[in-house]
Amino acid sequence: MWNIKVKAEFVATNVLQVMYGRIPDPQVLFEFYSDSSCLCFPGYRLKEECSAPRERSNCTACPYGQYMDTMNYADKCRTCRKCNNHKVVFRPCKGNQNTVCQCDKGYYRSNIDSENFECLKCRQCDHPEKESQKCTPENNTVCQCEDNYYRLNNKCELCSKCSGECKSNCSVTLSCSKGNESTKGFLYNSIGVATAGLTLLLLVAAVTHVVTKSVTLRRLQEFPSQSSAVTPDPCKEILIPSEESSFDITFKVATITPLSECEQPVKLPDCIPVEIKLSELIYTVLDLVPVLQVKQLVRSLGVRDTEIEQAELDYRPCREAHYQMLRAWAERGSGAGALLHPPLLHDLLNELRKMHLGQAAEELEKVYGFT
């Protein structure tokens, strides 16, 4: 009974070493029966089978250029993958892991099946198209029509030639330009009014100063100065008599100080969310953002390529891998908790709008009360 317990602990220790990427020392490598077969650890192949359950099998390490990534009883290791046809080495082959390839610069990945892919040449955006998303090793270039053009049958046509339904595709550009012109006109008018008002105030101040000075001098001439042994204070010589002059002008200038952007009243939402649950937010984002643009979104939010690749290796289903990418972003700013800090949601909304996903941003604002 004691031997069985020791054997179980020894096997568990070696399995944990493999899980954490450590190959056990081949001198103490302990293989065991599984379905009547002696198994070797990843990175090794079976050289000679063990003769009994408590005896060691003879395993040897895979040579250079070969690998074995599973527990096995094979007498030969597998040959490492070669990166060719516009593929370059992203992670080199080692004893317990095959080569990982990615597409070379100017090419993007096109999946053939779950294990194989090919590298295709990136698309070039020619006039009247412009590039809205650069080509990456994972995604092709994304092109969109230039201003004053709309897409028809996968071609960009001039808005000036459109009629009927196509006007809705051109109205955005036109309305934006009109909006900019109206904004500029309002700005110019505001500057003109402010300049005229300042000039008028300066003119009124100058006239007031001249009139006040002349009235004061005239009053001093009407009242002769009296001799005194003590030199009078020059400041006390200029006195305004009790009699009010018939020529008395009073100006009241009201200074109008426009409210700054921070001081202007802000319309608060009816309900400010107390908490934003992380898992619910991530699944909502995955429902709103196209699958091909999720990687672009997480990169713009600061998730590193190594984290993206690790999520793809750890989680085969595409949706689950995308979930882990967004979770890596959220936990970096919110810690390991289950709630998201509201400032991170603002960053997410800004990046969605930069990617021309304004509708997704608006849906999130409605859900979380930012409208």
Contacts in CASP RR format, 6 or more apart in sequence:
PFRMAT RR
TARGET T0000
AUTHOR 0000-0000-0000
METHOD contacts of the structure
MODEL  1
MWNIKVKAEFVATNVLQVMYGRIPDPQVLFEFYSDSSCLCFPGYRLKEEC
SAPRERSNCTACPYGQYMDTMNYADKCRTCRKCNNHKVVFRPCKGNQNTV
CQCDKGYYRSNIDSENFECLKCRQCDHPEKESQKCTPENNTVCQCEDNYY
RLNNKCELCSKCSGECKSNCSVTLSCSKGNESTKGFLYNSIGVATAGLTL
LLLVAAVTHVVTKSVTLRRLQEFPSQSSAVTPDPCKEILIPSEESSFDIT
FKVATITPLSECEQPVKLPDCIPVEIKLSELIYTVLDLVPVLQVKQLVRS
LGVRDTEIEQAELDYRPCREAHYQMLRAWAERGSGAGALLHPPLLHDLLN
ELRKMHLGQAAEELEKVYGFT
3 54 0 8 1.000
7 30 0 8 1.000
7 32 0 8 1.000
7 54 0 8 1.000
10 30 0 8 1.000
11 30 0 8 1.000
11 32 0 8 1.000
14 24 0 8 1.000
14 29 0 8 1.000
14 30 0 8 1.000
14 41 0 8 1.000
17 23 0 8 1.000
17 24 0 8 1.000
18 24 0 8 1.000
18 41 0 8 1.000
18 42 0 8 1.000
18 96 0 8 1.000
21 96 0 8 1.000
23 41 0 8 1.000
23 42 0 8 1.000
23 43 0 8 1.000
23 44 0 8 1.000
23 96 0 8 1.000
24 41 0 8 1.000
26 44 0 8 1.000
26 59 0 8 1.000
26 60 0 8 1.000
26 61 0 8 1.000
29 40 0 8 1.000
29 41 0 8 1.000
29 44 0 8 1.000
29 56 0 8 1.000
29 59 0 8 1.000
30 56 0 8 1.000
31 38 0 8 1.000
31 39 0 8 1.000
31 40 0 8 1.000
31 41 0 8 1.000
31 50 0 8 1.000
31 56 0 8 1.000
31 57 0 8 1.000
31 59 0 8 1.000
32 38 0 8 1.000
32 39 0 8 1.000
32 53 0 8 1.000
33 39 0 8 1.000
33 50 0 8 1.000
33 53 0 8 1.000
34 71 0 8 1.000
37 73 0 8 1.000
38 46 0 8 1.000
38 49 0 8 1.000
38 50 0 8 1.000
38 57 0 8 1.000
38 73 0 8 1.000
39 46 0 8 1.000
39 57 0 8 1.000
39 71 0 8 1.000
39 72 0 8 1.000
39 73 0 8 1.000
40 46 0 8 1.000
40 57 0 8 1.000
40 59 0 8 1.000
40 68 0 8 1.000
40 71 0 8 1.000
40 72 0 8 1.000
40 73 0 8 1.000
41 59 0 8 1.000
41 71 0 8 1.000
42 68 0 8 1.000
42 69 0 8 1.000
42 70 0 8 1.000
42 71 0 8 1.000
42 72 0 8 1.000
42 95 0 8 1.000
42 96 0 8 1.000
43 61 0 8 1.000
43 62 0 8 1.000
43 67 0 8 1.000
43 68 0 8 1.000
43 69 0 8 1.000
43 77 0 8 1.000
43 95 0 8 1.000
43 96 0 8 1.000
44 59 0 8 1.000
44 60 0 8 1.000
44 61 0 8 1.000
44 62 0 8 1.000
44 68 0 8 1.000
44 72 0 8 1.000
45 59 0 8 1.000
45 60 0 8 1.000
45 62 0 8 1.000
45 68 0 8 1.000
45 72 0 8 1.000
45 74 0 8 1.000
45 75 0 8 1.000
45 76 0 8 1.000
45 77 0 8 1.000
46 57 0 8 1.000
46 58 0 8 1.000
46 59 0 8 1.000
46 72 0 8 1.000
46 73 0 8 1.000
46 74 0 8 1.000
46 75 0 8 1.000
47 58 0 8 1.000
47 59 0 8 1.000
47 60 0 8 1.000
47 75 0 8 1.000
48 57 0 8 1.000
48 58 0 8 1.000
49 57 0 8 1.000
49 58 0 8 1.000
49 73 0 8 1.000
50 56 0 8 1.000
50 57 0 8 1.000
50 58 0 8 1.000
61 95 0 8 1.000
62 68 0 8 1.000
62 77 0 8 1.000
62 95 0 8 1.000
63 77 0 8 1.000
65 79 0 8 1.000
65 80 0 8 1.000
65 93 0 8 1.000
66 76 0 8 1.000
66 77 0 8 1.000
66 78 0 8 1.000
66 79 0 8 1.000
66 80 0 8 1.000
66 95 0 8 1.000
67 77 0 8 1.000
67 78 0 8 1.000
67 80 0 8 1.000
67 93 0 8 1.000
67 94 0 8 1.000
67 95 0 8 1.000
67 96 0 8 1.000
67 97 0 8 1.000
67 98 0 8 1.000
68 74 0 8 1.000
68 77 0 8 1.000
68 78 0 8 1.000
68 95 0 8 1.000
68 96 0 8 1.000
69 96 0 8 1.000
69 97 0 8 1.000
69 98 0 8 1.000
77 95 0 8 1.000
78 98 0 8 1.000
80 93 0 8 1.000
80 98 0 8 1.000
80 99 0 8 1.000
81 93 0 8 1.000
81 98 0 8 1.000
81 99 0 8 1.000
81 101 0 8 1.000
82 99 0 8 1.000
83 89 0 8 1.000
83 99 0 8 1.000
83 101 0 8 1.000
85 118 0 8 1.000
85 119 0 8 1.000
86 103 0 8 1.000
86 104 0 8 1.000
86 107 0 8 1.000
86 119 0 8 1.000
86 121 0 8 1.000
87 101 0 8 1.000
87 102 0 8 1.000
87 103 0 8 1.000
87 104 0 8 1.000
87 119 0 8 1.000
88 101 0 8 1.000
88 102 0 8 1.000
88 103 0 8 1.000
88 104 0 8 1.000
89 99 0 8 1.000
89 100 0 8 1.000
89 101 0 8 1.000
90 100 0 8 1.000
90 101 0 8 1.000
90 102 0 8 1.000
90 309 0 8 1.000
91 97 0 8 1.000
91 99 0 8 1.000
91 100 0 8 1.000
92 99 0 8 1.000
93 99 0 8 1.000
102 109 0 8 1.000
102 137 0 8 1.000
103 109 0 8 1.000
103 119 0 8 1.000
103 137 0 8 1.000
103 138 0 8 1.000
104 119 0 8 1.000
104 137 0 8 1.000
106 121 0 8 1.000
106 122 0 8 1.000
106 135 0 8 1.000
107 119 0 8 1.000
107 120 0 8 1.000
107 121 0 8 1.000
107 122 0 8 1.000
107 137 0 8 1.000
108 119 0 8 1.000
108 120 0 8 1.000
108 122 0 8 1.000
108 135 0 8 1.000
108 136 0 8 1.000
108 137 0 8 1.000
108 138 0 8 1.000
108 139 0 8 1.000
108 140 0 8 1.000
108 141 0 8 1.000
109 117 0 8 1.000
109 118 0 8 1.000
109 119 0 8 1.000
109 137 0 8 1.000
109 138 0 8 1.000
109 139 0 8 1.000
110 117 0 8 1.000
110 118 0 8 1.000
110 119 0 8 1.000
110 120 0 8 1.000
111 117 0 8 1.000
112 118 0 8 1.000
114 316 0 8 1.000
120 140 0 8 1.000
122 135 0 8 1.000
122 140 0 8 1.000
122 141 0 8 1.000
123 135 0 8 1.000
123 140 0 8 1.000
123 141 0 8 1.000
123 143 0 8 1.000
124 141 0 8 1.000
125 131 0 8 1.000
125 141 0 8 1.000
125 143 0 8 1.000
127 146 0 8 1.000
128 145 0 8 1.000
128 146 0 8 1.000
128 149 0 8 1.000
128 156 0 8 1.000
128 158 0 8 1.000
129 143 0 8 1.000
129 144 0 8 1.000
129 145 0 8 1.000
129 146 0 8 1.000
129 156 0 8 1.000
130 143 0 8 1.000
130 144 0 8 1.000
130 145 0 8 1.000
130 146 0 8 1.000
131 141 0 8 1.000
131 142 0 8 1.000
131 143 0 8 1.000
132 142 0 8 1.000
132 143 0 8 1.000
132 144 0 8 1.000
132 356 0 8 1.000
133 139 0 8 1.000
133 141 0 8 1.000
133 142 0 8 1.000
133 293 0 8 1.000
133 296 0 8 1.000
133 355 0 8 1.000
134 141 0 8 1.000
135 141 0 8 1.000
136 295 0 8 1.000
138 295 0 8 1.000
139 292 0 8 1.000
139 295 0 8 1.000
139 296 0 8 1.000
144 151 0 8 1.000
144 356 0 8 1.000
145 151 0 8 1.000
145 156 0 8 1.000
146 156 0 8 1.000
147 173 0 8 1.000
148 158 0 8 1.000
148 159 0 8 1.000
148 160 0 8 1.000
148 170 0 8 1.000
148 173 0 8 1.000
149 156 0 8 1.000
149 157 0 8 1.000
149 158 0 8 1.000
149 159 0 8 1.000
150 156 0 8 1.000
150 157 0 8 1.000
150 159 0 8 1.000
150 162 0 8 1.000
150 166 0 8 1.000
150 169 0 8 1.000
150 170 0 8 1.000
151 157 0 8 1.000
151 169 0 8 1.000
152 166 0 8 1.000
157 166 0 8 1.000
159 166 0 8 1.000
159 169 0 8 1.000
159 170 0 8 1.000
159 173 0 8 1.000
159 174 0 8 1.000
162 169 0 8 1.000
162 170 0 8 1.000
201 253 0 8 1.000
204 251 0 8 1.000
204 253 0 8 1.000
208 249 0 8 1.000
208 251 0 8 1.000
211 247 0 8 1.000
211 249 0 8 1.000
215 245 0 8 1.000
215 247 0 8 1.000
216 238 0 8 1.000
216 240 0 8 1.000
219 240 0 8 1.000
219 241 0 8 1.000
219 245 0 8 1.000
220 237 0 8 1.000
220 238 0 8 1.000
223 241 0 8 1.000
225 237 0 8 1.000
269 369 0 8 1.000
269 370 0 8 1.000
269 371 0 8 1.000
270 369 0 8 1.000
271 369 0 8 1.000
272 369 0 8 1.000
273 342 0 8 1.000
273 368 0 8 1.000
273 369 0 8 1.000
275 339 0 8 1.000
276 339 0 8 1.000
276 340 0 8 1.000
276 341 0 8 1.000
276 342 0 8 1.000
276 345 0 8 1.000
276 368 0 8 1.000
277 338 0 8 1.000
277 339 0 8 1.000
277 340 0 8 1.000
278 327 0 8 1.000
278 330 0 8 1.000
278 331 0 8 1.000
278 334 0 8 1.000
278 337 0 8 1.000
278 338 0 8 1.000
278 339 0 8 1.000
278 340 0 8 1.000
279 338 0 8 1.000
281 330 0 8 1.000
281 340 0 8 1.000
281 345 0 8 1.000
281 364 0 8 1.000
281 368 0 8 1.000
282 323 0 8 1.000
282 326 0 8 1.000
282 327 0 8 1.000
282 330 0 8 1.000
283 323 0 8 1.000
284 363 0 8 1.000
284 364 0 8 1.000
284 367 0 8 1.000
285 297 0 8 1.000
285 326 0 8 1.000
285 348 0 8 1.000
285 360 0 8 1.000
285 364 0 8 1.000
286 294 0 8 1.000
286 319 0 8 1.000
286 322 0 8 1.000
286 323 0 8 1.000
286 326 0 8 1.000
288 357 0 8 1.000
288 359 0 8 1.000
288 360 0 8 1.000
288 363 0 8 1.000
288 364 0 8 1.000
289 297 0 8 1.000
289 352 0 8 1.000
289 357 0 8 1.000
289 360 0 8 1.000
291 318 0 8 1.000
291 322 0 8 1.000
293 355 0 8 1.000
293 357 0 8 1.000
294 322 0 8 1.000
294 325 0 8 1.000
294 326 0 8 1.000
295 308 0 8 1.000
295 322 0 8 1.000
295 325 0 8 1.000
296 355 0 8 1.000
297 351 0 8 1.000
297 352 0 8 1.000
297 355 0 8 1.000
298 308 0 8 1.000
298 322 0 8 1.000
298 325 0 8 1.000
298 326 0 8 1.000
298 328 0 8 1.000
298 329 0 8 1.000
299 305 0 8 1.000
299 308 0 8 1.000
300 351 0 8 1.000
300 354 0 8 1.000
300 355 0 8 1.000
301 329 0 8 1.000
301 347 0 8 1.000
301 348 0 8 1.000
301 351 0 8 1.000
302 329 0 8 1.000
303 325 0 8 1.000
303 328 0 8 1.000
303 329 0 8 1.000
307 325 0 8 1.000
307 328 0 8 1.000
308 325 0 8 1.000
311 321 0 8 1.000
311 322 0 8 1.000
311 324 0 8 1.000
311 325 0 8 1.000
311 328 0 8 1.000
312 321 0 8 1.000
314 321 0 8 1.000
314 324 0 8 1.000
315 321 0 8 1.000
315 323 0 8 1.000
315 324 0 8 1.000
329 344 0 8 1.000
330 340 0 8 1.000
330 344 0 8 1.000
331 337 0 8 1.000
333 341 0 8 1.000
333 344 0 8 1.000
334 340 0 8 1.000
334 341 0 8 1.000
334 344 0 8 1.000
345 364 0 8 1.000
345 368 0 8 1.000
345 370 0 8 1.000
348 364 0 8 1.000
349 361 0 8 1.000
349 364 0 8 1.000
349 365 0 8 1.000
349 370 0 8 1.000
352 358 0 8 1.000
352 360 0 8 1.000
352 361 0 8 1.000
352 364 0 8 1.000
353 361 0 8 1.000
362 371 0 8 1.000
364 370 0 8 1.000
365 371 0 8 1.000
END
